[in-house]
Amino acid sequence: MKKLLSVITVLIFATVGFTSLNAQEVTKNTPKKDTKLYAVKFHADWCGSCQKLTAPLKELKSDLEGKAVEFFVFDFTSDETKEKSRELAEKLGIKDLYDKNQKTGFALIVDAKSKKKLSTISLKHSAKEMLAEVNKFL
């Protein structure tokens, strides 16, 4: 069952275009130097809000193509994905945000330099509002 959930998670993230969290990917996830913002989804396969958030975030990523925003996912589905997510958070320099936000169904907009949370986006926001929120910080 765990393997099936892992496969489903990878397929979902591949479809959305977010950075996946398999062990080899975590080591390759080095942000580009010109990155201004991180958009970090806090996800779990069992989270209904996470599933509903997939389409608006996919649209957001498409709208921001070529801009200085990188998309990542912290996956709380299993102990294995939590550990990989914690490793990614450390690599990105935002482990404190990972530790403080041990829930799912939203995304944080984070300043890539200062590592400070700038905003939270969720299902309360339309795709258009999400884009406007991110553009405020670009």
N, C-alpha and C positions, 0 to 999 in steps of 0.2 A: 504494500500500500504506500509506503514512504517513497519507493522508487517511482510509482505512478504519479504521486503528487509532485515529485521533483521534475518529472518529465512534463507534466502539465504546466508547472510554473515556468520552466524554460520556454515552452511553446508560447505561453501568454506573453512573456517578456520579449521574446523574439518578434512576435506580432506587433507589440506596442513599440518596439524599438528602444526599449530601455536597456541599460547595461545589465547583462545576466550575471549571476553570481556563482558560476561553477568555480572550482578551485583555481583553475588556470586563468580564468578571467579576472579574478580578484587581483592577481599579481600584475596583470596587464592594464588595469584601470588607473592609469596615470593621467590626471587632468592635463589638458593642453595649457600652455603658458598664457594664451590670450583669453582663457576662460574667466568671465566676470562672475557668473552665477552657477550654482548647482541647483537643480530641481530634484529633490530626493523624495521618492514615494515610499511611504511606510505601508507595507503590503503583507497580507497573509492570504493563502488560497481560500480559507474558510470565511473570509470577511466579505460580506455582501457589498458594502460600500466600496471596497477595493475593486471588485468586479465592475461596478457601475462607474468608477472613476477612470477605468482603462480607456474608454473612448474619448472623453474630453482631454485626457493627458496625451493621447496619441495625436489628437488634433493640435494641441498646444505645441508638441514637439515639431510637428510639421510646419506650423506657423512660424516657429523660431529657427527653422533650418538656416544655417549659415551665420547665426548670431552667436555671441559668446556665452552660450548656456549649455551645460552638460547635464544629462539626465541619468540618475542612478536609482536603484531600488534597494531598500532594506527589507528583507524578506523574513517575516516572523512565523512562517509556516511550520518549521521544524527546528529542532536543536541544531542540526547541521547548517541550515540556512541562516539561523540567527548568528552562529559563530562566523560564518563567511561575511555576513553583513557587518558584524562588529569589526572584523579585519578590514573591510572596505572603509568603514567609518574612521578607523585609525589612520588608514592610508590617506584619506581625504583631509584629515585633521579636524574632523567634526565628531569625535567619539563622545564628547559631552552632550551634543544634541541627540545622538543615538541613545545614550543612557537616559536622558531626560524624557524621551518620547517613546516609551515602550508600549505603544498602542498602534493601531492601523487605521487605514481609511482616509488618509490625507497626504499631502505633499508639502514639504518645506522648501522655501526659496532661501538660499543661503549665499552670502557674499563669499566668493572663492578666496579672496585675500584675507579678510578679517575673520572668516569662519563664523560669522554671526548670523543668526536667523533674521531674515528681513521680513518674511511673511509666511502665512500658512494658507494653502488653498485646499478646498474640499468640494464636496458635492453641493455645498451652499452657493458655490460660484458657477456661473455658466462658463462655457469655453471662452466666450468673448471677455468675460470678467477676469478669467485666469490670465489671458493674454495681456490685458491692460495692467494687471497686477505685476506681472513679470517685466513688462516694458517700462514700468516706473523706475526700475533699478538698472536698466541697461544704459 
